[in-house]
Amino acid sequence: MNNNIIVREATNADAHFAETITNEMAESAKARGTGIAKRSPAYVKMKMEEGKAVIATTPEGLWVGFCYIESWEHEKFVANSGLVVAPAFRKGGVATLIKRKVFELSKKRYPNAKIFGLTTGLAVMKINSDLGYEPVTYSELTNDEEFWKGCQSCVNYDILKSKDRKNCMCTAMLYDPEEKAKNEAANLAAMSQPKHEPVTREAKEFAAYSKLYERFMRIKQWKLLAPFMKHHEPAGNGGNGNKGGGAPEGARRQRSLFHSFFNF
């Protein structure tokens, strides 16, 4: 059934749905046992006129769902608010279609804004997460007092006040386009790097055995060459005029060359 539902930007022609929408918003909040910022039909109409709302209808013109956009702190923050679906069309994926549409509209109208939301609904949290939102603390949301005034109609407003507006029953979620761009750039850079084959166990063992073999060969060479490096001379003065005994100068020079060559 939802395949035939039309999800689009709302216009002035949809103003006659405003009262139905606001009534359903209030009823939905009451059913959940939570509250949302109450909006009048006039406010919903204004959002439609400004091109800051998304509506879902059937091909026959029956209202299905709605959501609108609000901006705060000179368009630094944007919220997708008032998501509501008519009871007959719930649990069929309509909310997801509306959220995706209003999310794309928000990015189009406010490309540099951080998009955030406060919700107690697990379904909305899942949709937000799929869109790229991440859970955040309330301190990362807008400081605009007008936004927080909207919470005064919520049944949990006393909790919000008691927590100094740092926490409440709602979960805060945020989509930061700048942060997303950085992450995408980092991922692309990582993908462009040449991939190195993982070092296998056999390769590690070969490297270890190679070092042992090299050391063995050096010891073996030293043993074979040792006779050529030894020069026994009589004690005291004598033998080629080498004072003080020991190997003559030529022999020491030869031995020094062997030591340098084999690193002993």
C-alpha positions as a LaTeX table, in Angstrom:
\begin{tabular}{lrrr}
\hline
Residue & $x$ (\AA) & $y$ (\AA) & $z$ (\AA) \\
\hline
Met1 & 0.00 & 0.00 & 0.00 \\
Asn2 & 2.82 & 2.39 & 0.89 \\
Asn3 & 4.28 & 2.04 & $-2.60$ \\
Asn4 & 1.51 & 4.32 & $-3.85$ \\
Ile5 & 1.99 & 6.99 & $-1.17$ \\
Ile6 & 3.30 & 10.33 & $-2.42$ \\
Val7 & 5.91 & 12.02 & $-0.22$ \\
Arg8 & 6.71 & 15.57 & $-1.33$ \\
Glu9 & 7.39 & 19.12 & $-0.23$ \\
Ala10 & 4.24 & 20.74 & 1.16 \\
Thr11 & 2.75 & 23.85 & $-0.47$ \\
Asn12 & $-0.02$ & 26.38 & 0.13 \\
Ala13 & $-2.41$ & 23.94 & $-1.49$ \\
Asp14 & $-1.98$ & 21.64 & 1.54 \\
Ala15 & $-3.12$ & 24.24 & 4.09 \\
His16 & $-6.50$ & 22.53 & 4.53 \\
Phe17 & $-4.68$ & 19.63 & 6.24 \\
Ala18 & $-3.22$ & 21.88 & 8.97 \\
Glu19 & $-5.87$ & 21.31 & 11.62 \\
Thr20 & $-5.93$ & 17.55 & 11.04 \\
Ile21 & $-2.15$ & 17.48 & 11.40 \\
Thr22 & $-1.99$ & 19.44 & 14.66 \\
Asn23 & $-4.81$ & 17.37 & 16.17 \\
Glu24 & $-2.98$ & 14.15 & 15.34 \\
Met25 & 0.26 & 15.54 & 16.79 \\
Ala26 & $-1.48$ & 16.16 & 20.13 \\
Glu27 & $-3.19$ & 12.76 & 20.15 \\
Ser28 & 0.04 & 10.92 & 19.34 \\
Ala29 & 1.90 & 12.68 & 22.14 \\
Lys30 & $-0.89$ & 11.82 & 24.58 \\
Ala31 & $-0.83$ & 8.16 & 23.54 \\
Arg32 & 2.94 & 7.96 & 24.10 \\
Gly33 & 2.64 & 9.56 & 27.51 \\
Thr34 & 5.14 & 12.22 & 26.53 \\
Gly35 & 4.81 & 15.67 & 25.12 \\
Ile36 & 5.92 & 17.69 & 22.16 \\
Ala37 & 5.95 & 21.39 & 21.48 \\
Lys38 & 2.36 & 22.25 & 20.62 \\
Arg39 & 1.87 & 23.89 & 17.25 \\
Ser40 & $-1.16$ & 25.72 & 15.97 \\
Pro41 & $-2.72$ & 25.17 & 12.52 \\
Ala42 & $-1.49$ & 28.66 & 11.64 \\
Tyr43 & 2.08 & 27.68 & 12.40 \\
Val44 & 1.82 & 24.53 & 10.27 \\
Lys45 & 0.36 & 26.59 & 7.40 \\
Met46 & 3.27 & 29.01 & 7.66 \\
Lys47 & 5.76 & 26.16 & 7.31 \\
Met48 & 3.95 & 24.96 & 4.22 \\
Glu49 & 4.03 & 28.45 & 2.70 \\
Glu50 & 7.77 & 28.79 & 3.43 \\
Gly51 & 8.56 & 25.47 & 1.74 \\
Lys52 & 9.86 & 24.07 & 5.02 \\
Ala53 & 7.58 & 21.07 & 5.37 \\
Val54 & 7.08 & 17.61 & 3.89 \\
Ile55 & 3.71 & 15.95 & 3.50 \\
Ala56 & 2.61 & 12.44 & 2.52 \\
Thr57 & $-0.70$ & 11.73 & 0.80 \\
Thr58 & $-2.39$ & 9.00 & $-1.16$ \\
Pro59 & $-2.94$ & 9.46 & $-4.92$ \\
Glu60 & $-6.57$ & 10.22 & $-4.06$ \\
Gly61 & $-5.51$ & 13.14 & $-1.84$ \\
Leu62 & $-5.93$ & 11.53 & 1.59 \\
Trp63 & $-3.55$ & 12.86 & 4.24 \\
Val64 & $-0.97$ & 10.29 & 5.45 \\
Gly65 & 1.86 & 12.05 & 7.28 \\
Phe66 & 3.75 & 15.28 & 7.93 \\
Cys67 & 6.98 & 16.83 & 9.20 \\
Tyr68 & 8.43 & 20.35 & 9.18 \\
Ile69 & 11.75 & 22.18 & 9.52 \\
Glu70 & 12.80 & 24.75 & 12.09 \\
Ser71 & 16.09 & 26.68 & 12.21 \\
Trp72 & 17.90 & 28.17 & 15.20 \\
Glu73 & 20.87 & 30.43 & 15.97 \\
His74 & 20.83 & 32.15 & 12.56 \\
Glu75 & 20.46 & 28.83 & 10.71 \\
Lys76 & 23.42 & 27.24 & 12.49 \\
Phe77 & 21.11 & 24.47 & 13.74 \\
Val78 & 18.14 & 22.84 & 12.05 \\
Ala79 & 15.52 & 20.52 & 13.53 \\
Asn80 & 13.07 & 18.21 & 11.78 \\
Ser81 & 10.06 & 18.47 & 14.05 \\
Gly82 & 6.46 & 17.35 & 14.36 \\
Leu83 & 6.80 & 14.00 & 12.58 \\
Val84 & 3.36 & 12.40 & 12.60 \\
Val85 & 1.68 & 9.63 & 10.62 \\
Ala86 & $-2.05$ & 8.96 & 10.39 \\
Pro87 & $-3.01$ & 5.88 & 12.50 \\
Ala88 & $-4.21$ & 3.88 & 9.47 \\
Phe89 & $-0.78$ & 4.15 & 7.83 \\
Arg90 & 1.53 & 3.45 & 10.77 \\
Lys91 & 4.05 & 0.62 & 11.00 \\
Gly92 & 4.34 & 0.48 & 7.24 \\
Gly93 & 7.49 & 2.53 & 6.59 \\
Val94 & 5.77 & 5.88 & 5.99 \\
Ala95 & 7.69 & 7.61 & 8.80 \\
Thr96 & 10.96 & 6.52 & 7.22 \\
Leu97 & 9.95 & 7.93 & 3.84 \\
Ile98 & 8.96 & 11.26 & 5.39 \\
Lys99 & 12.12 & 11.50 & 7.50 \\
Arg100 & 14.33 & 10.86 & 4.50 \\
Lys101 & 12.50 & 13.47 & 2.45 \\
Val102 & 12.60 & 16.17 & 5.15 \\
Phe103 & 16.25 & 15.31 & 5.86 \\
Glu104 & 17.16 & 15.89 & 2.19 \\
Leu105 & 15.11 & 19.10 & 2.17 \\
Ser106 & 16.95 & 20.31 & 5.28 \\
Lys107 & 20.35 & 19.68 & 3.68 \\
Lys108 & 19.24 & 21.44 & 0.51 \\
Arg109 & 17.94 & 24.55 & 2.27 \\
Tyr110 & 20.60 & 24.64 & 5.01 \\
Pro111 & 23.70 & 22.88 & 3.64 \\
Asn112 & 26.01 & 24.02 & 6.46 \\
Ala113 & 23.62 & 23.57 & 9.39 \\
Lys114 & 23.80 & 20.88 & 12.02 \\
Ile115 & 20.59 & 18.87 & 11.93 \\
Phe116 & 19.37 & 17.64 & 15.30 \\
Gly117 & 16.39 & 16.10 & 16.97 \\
Leu118 & 14.99 & 15.20 & 20.39 \\
Thr119 & 12.86 & 12.09 & 20.58 \\
Thr120 & 11.63 & 9.35 & 22.89 \\
Gly121 & 10.58 & 7.09 & 20.02 \\
Leu122 & 12.80 & 4.09 & 19.28 \\
Ala123 & 11.55 & 3.98 & 15.69 \\
Val124 & 12.60 & 7.60 & 15.10 \\
Met125 & 15.99 & 6.93 & 16.71 \\
Lys126 & 16.51 & 4.03 & 14.30 \\
Ile127 & 15.56 & 6.18 & 11.30 \\
Asn128 & 17.86 & 8.99 & 12.46 \\
Ser129 & 20.72 & 6.56 & 12.94 \\
Asp130 & 20.28 & 5.21 & 9.41 \\
Leu131 & 20.42 & 8.78 & 8.08 \\
Gly132 & 23.73 & 9.45 & 9.83 \\
Tyr133 & 22.62 & 11.07 & 13.07 \\
Glu134 & 24.59 & 10.23 & 16.21 \\
Pro135 & 23.50 & 10.39 & 19.88 \\
Val136 & 24.93 & 13.46 & 21.61 \\
Thr137 & 24.61 & 15.33 & 24.90 \\
Tyr138 & 22.21 & 18.24 & 25.20 \\
Ser139 & 25.18 & 20.60 & 25.38 \\
Glu140 & 25.85 & 19.96 & 21.67 \\
Leu141 & 22.41 & 21.22 & 20.67 \\
Thr142 & 21.31 & 24.79 & 20.08 \\
Asn143 & 21.37 & 27.28 & 22.95 \\
Asp144 & 18.52 & 29.26 & 21.43 \\
Glu145 & 16.00 & 29.96 & 24.19 \\
Glu146 & 13.12 & 29.89 & 21.72 \\
Phe147 & 13.81 & 26.27 & 20.98 \\
Trp148 & 13.82 & 25.27 & 24.64 \\
Lys149 & 10.64 & 27.25 & 25.28 \\
Gly150 & 8.95 & 24.78 & 22.99 \\
Cys151 & 9.55 & 22.09 & 25.61 \\
Gln152 & 7.35 & 23.89 & 28.12 \\
Ser153 & 4.27 & 22.09 & 26.82 \\
Cys154 & 5.92 & 18.70 & 27.36 \\
Val155 & 4.83 & 16.61 & 30.36 \\
Asn156 & 8.51 & 16.08 & 31.17 \\
Tyr157 & 9.42 & 19.77 & 31.29 \\
Asp158 & 9.93 & 19.69 & 35.07 \\
Ile159 & 12.54 & 16.97 & 34.60 \\
Leu160 & 14.34 & 19.10 & 32.02 \\
Lys161 & 14.40 & 22.06 & 34.42 \\
Ser162 & 15.60 & 19.95 & 37.35 \\
Lys163 & 18.50 & 18.71 & 35.21 \\
Asp164 & 19.49 & 22.28 & 34.27 \\
Arg165 & 18.62 & 21.44 & 30.67 \\
Lys166 & 21.46 & 18.95 & 30.49 \\
Asn167 & 19.28 & 15.87 & 30.23 \\
Cys168 & 15.70 & 14.66 & 30.02 \\
Met169 & 13.57 & 11.74 & 28.82 \\
Cys170 & 14.33 & 12.51 & 25.15 \\
Thr171 & 17.43 & 11.28 & 23.36 \\
Ala172 & 19.38 & 14.00 & 21.53 \\
Met173 & 20.71 & 13.09 & 18.07 \\
Leu174 & 22.81 & 15.20 & 15.73 \\
Tyr175 & 23.94 & 15.18 & 12.10 \\
Asp176 & 27.04 & 17.35 & 11.60 \\
Pro177 & 27.78 & 17.90 & 7.86 \\
Glu178 & 31.29 & 19.19 & 8.56 \\
Glu179 & 32.17 & 16.16 & 10.64 \\
Lys180 & 30.67 & 13.84 & 8.04 \\
Ala181 & 32.71 & 15.50 & 5.28 \\
Lys182 & 35.92 & 15.00 & 7.28 \\
Asn183 & 35.13 & 11.35 & 7.89 \\
Glu184 & 34.35 & 10.76 & 4.21 \\
Ala185 & 37.61 & 12.45 & 3.17 \\
Ala186 & 39.56 & 10.30 & 5.62 \\
Asn187 & 37.87 & 7.15 & 4.33 \\
Leu188 & 38.64 & 8.06 & 0.71 \\
Ala189 & 42.27 & 8.75 & 1.60 \\
Ala190 & 42.53 & 5.40 & 3.35 \\
Met191 & 41.01 & 3.61 & 0.36 \\
Ser192 & 43.49 & 5.26 & $-2.01$ \\
Gln193 & 46.48 & 3.96 & $-0.06$ \\
Pro194 & 48.11 & 0.80 & $-1.48$ \\
Lys195 & 47.02 & $-2.26$ & 0.40 \\
His196 & 49.79 & $-4.35$ & 1.93 \\
Glu197 & 49.36 & $-8.06$ & 2.08 \\
Pro198 & 49.21 & $-9.32$ & 5.67 \\
Val199 & 52.38 & $-10.97$ & 6.95 \\
Thr200 & 51.75 & $-14.71$ & 7.15 \\
Arg201 & 53.03 & $-17.04$ & 9.84 \\
Glu202 & 55.23 & $-18.79$ & 7.28 \\
Ala203 & 56.84 & $-15.48$ & 6.32 \\
Lys204 & 57.59 & $-14.64$ & 9.95 \\
Glu205 & 59.12 & $-18.07$ & 10.53 \\
Phe206 & 61.21 & $-17.79$ & 7.37 \\
Ala207 & 62.56 & $-14.41$ & 8.51 \\
Ala208 & 63.47 & $-15.81$ & 11.93 \\
Tyr209 & 65.16 & $-18.91$ & 10.46 \\
Ser210 & 67.02 & $-16.73$ & 7.94 \\
Lys211 & 68.61 & $-14.74$ & 10.76 \\
Leu212 & 69.61 & $-17.93$ & 12.55 \\
Tyr213 & 71.04 & $-19.36$ & 9.36 \\
Glu214 & 73.00 & $-16.18$ & 8.66 \\
Arg215 & 74.48 & $-16.22$ & 12.16 \\
Phe216 & 75.39 & $-19.90$ & 11.80 \\
Met217 & 77.22 & $-19.24$ & 8.51 \\
Arg218 & 79.16 & $-16.35$ & 10.01 \\
Ile219 & 80.30 & $-18.51$ & 12.94 \\
Lys220 & 81.23 & $-21.29$ & 10.54 \\
Gln221 & 83.26 & $-18.88$ & 8.38 \\
Trp222 & 85.00 & $-17.50$ & 11.44 \\
Lys223 & 85.97 & $-21.03$ & 12.55 \\
Leu224 & 87.38 & $-21.85$ & 9.11 \\
Leu225 & 89.33 & $-18.62$ & 8.86 \\
Ala226 & 90.58 & $-18.61$ & 12.46 \\
Pro227 & 93.85 & $-20.44$ & 11.64 \\
Phe228 & 94.74 & $-17.76$ & 9.15 \\
Met229 & 94.11 & $-15.03$ & 11.73 \\
Lys230 & 96.40 & $-16.50$ & 14.45 \\
His231 & 100.09 & $-15.58$ & 14.53 \\
His232 & 102.19 & $-16.95$ & 17.42 \\
Glu233 & 105.35 & $-14.97$ & 18.16 \\
Pro234 & 108.06 & $-15.50$ & 20.78 \\
Ala235 & 107.71 & $-13.49$ & 23.93 \\
Gly236 & 109.83 & $-10.39$ & 24.25 \\
Asn237 & 111.65 & $-8.59$ & 21.46 \\
Gly238 & 112.10 & $-10.48$ & 18.28 \\
Gly239 & 110.50 & $-11.69$ & 15.15 \\
Asn240 & 110.27 & $-9.06$ & 12.47 \\
Gly241 & 111.30 & $-6.40$ & 14.94 \\
Asn242 & 107.95 & $-6.34$ & 16.74 \\
Lys243 & 108.76 & $-4.92$ & 20.14 \\
Gly244 & 106.85 & $-6.14$ & 23.15 \\
Gly245 & 105.84 & $-9.46$ & 21.51 \\
Gly246 & 102.47 & $-10.35$ & 19.99 \\
Ala247 & 101.48 & $-10.44$ & 16.35 \\
Pro248 & 103.40 & $-8.33$ & 13.89 \\
Glu249 & 101.82 & $-5.21$ & 12.42 \\
Gly250 & 100.97 & $-6.94$ & 9.13 \\
Ala251 & 99.17 & $-9.76$ & 10.91 \\
Arg252 & 97.16 & $-7.37$ & 13.04 \\
Arg253 & 96.15 & $-5.46$ & 9.95 \\
Gln254 & 95.09 & $-8.72$ & 8.27 \\
Arg255 & 93.09 & $-9.76$ & 11.34 \\
Ser256 & 91.44 & $-6.36$ & 11.49 \\
Leu257 & 90.25 & $-6.78$ & 7.92 \\
Phe258 & 88.72 & $-10.15$ & 8.74 \\
His259 & 86.93 & $-8.69$ & 11.73 \\
Ser260 & 85.52 & $-5.85$ & 9.67 \\
Phe261 & 84.35 & $-8.15$ & 6.94 \\
Phe262 & 82.57 & $-10.61$ & 9.22 \\
Asn263 & 81.55 & $-8.08$ & 11.90 \\
Phe264 & 83.27 & $-9.95$ & 14.76 \\
\hline
\end{tabular}
